[in-house]
């Protein structure tokens, strides 16, 4: 039974939570206000987000900061792992490798997609890509997530 101290999150699997974000039944994380991101697809072991860099994400030279790349890739790879988890099981990124392949343009819709390579009892491994609608690849990432289970 839910009360003022429970949000209902502990009742949802990772996939159910991600699917609730897709349908709008659950809000996107507040980070999506800082780095504009929206989940569009959630399947077991796979997620797709839309993301867009704007004037808030520039480095001192006027290009999109590498932190934008890393934030988007961390989110998408972690959420893919999350889709494989049961209710009340958490995760955290312990290793993230991001290859920034070309400069990200401002105000262009980008597609961040990730698939799980392996999800076990204590580790989840995923890989992701960041592309534009024409298929141009801007970044590739791999991530390892620690899975937190109650004992």
N, C-alpha and C positions, 0 to 999 in steps of 0.2 A: 504494500500500500504506500502511496506517495504521501509525503508530508512536506512541511516547509523546508526541511533539511535535505530532501531528495529531489533530484531534478528529473528522474526517469532515465537518465543516461545509463545507469547501471543495469537497466533492463534490456538495452539495445545491443545487438552485435555491432561490430565495426561497420559491416556492410549496411545494416539497417540505418545506422546513424548517417553514413555517407549518402544513402538513398534519400533519407529525409531532408538532407541539405539540397539535393537535386530538385526535389519537389517543392521546396520552400516550407516544409513542415517543421524544419529546424533551422535556426539562423547559421550563416557562415561565421567562422571565427572572426574576432575583432581585427586580426591581422589583415583581413581582406579590405579593411578601410585604409590601411597604410600602403599596402601593395595590392592594387585592385585585382582580385582573383575571384572566380566563380566556378564551382563544380558543375559540370554538365553531364557527366556519365559516371556511374558507380556500379561496377560489377565485381564479383568475387575475384580478387587479385588484380584489378585494373581500375584506374580512375583517369578522367580527363578533366582538366580545368582550362578556363580561358583566363588570360592575364593581359594587362596592358601597362606599359611604363609611361609615365608622364613627367612633367617638369619637376615633380617632387623627388624623382629618382636619379637625378643627375650628379655626376662627380664634378670636381673642380674644373675639368676640361670641357664640360658640357655634354659628355656622353652618358649613357645609362650606366650607373654604378654596378660593379660586380656583385654587390649585396642584393640587387634585384634578382640577378641570375640565381644566386645561392638560396635566397628565400623561396622563390618559386619552386626550385628543384627540391629543396628540403620538404616543402609542403606536399608536393605531388608524390614523391617517393614514399614519404611516411604514410600518407593517406592510402596509398595502394596496399601497404602492409596492414594498415588498420582494417581494411575490408576482409581480411582473413581471420580476424580475432573474434572470440566469443564475447558475450556480455561481461562487463566488469573486468576486462583485461586491458591493460594500458601498454604503451610503447614509448620509446624515446630514441632519437637518432644518436648513434654513437660514432658513426663514421659517414662522411659525405664527401664524395669526389665529384667535382663539377668541372667539366671542360667547356670553356666559353669559346665558341668557334667563330663568331662574328658579332659585330656591334649590334645591339638591339635598337631599332628605331623607336622613337617616341610615338605615342598615340596610334599604334598599330596593334590590332588584335592578334595575340599569340595563343597557340594551343600547347599546353603542357600535358603530356601523357606519360603514365607510368604503369609498369607491370611488375608483379612479384616474380622473382626468380626462385626464391625458396622461402617458405615460412615454416619454422619449426617450433619447438617448445619455448626456446629462449631467444632465438634470433630470427629476424625477418630480413631478407635481402631483396632489393628492388632496383630497377633501372628506369630512367626516364629521359624524355626528350622535350625540347622546347622548339617549336616550329611556327612559321607563319602559315596562313591559309594556302599558300602556293607550295608548301612543303619544304621551304628553305630551313635548314637546321641551324639554330642559334646556340644551342647548348645540349650537352648530354651529361647525365649524372648516374652514379650508382650510390646506393646508400645501404648501410647496415643499421637495423634498429634492434635495440634490446627490448624484449617482450617481458612485461612485468605481470606476473601471475601471483595471486595470493596462495600461500601454502597452508 
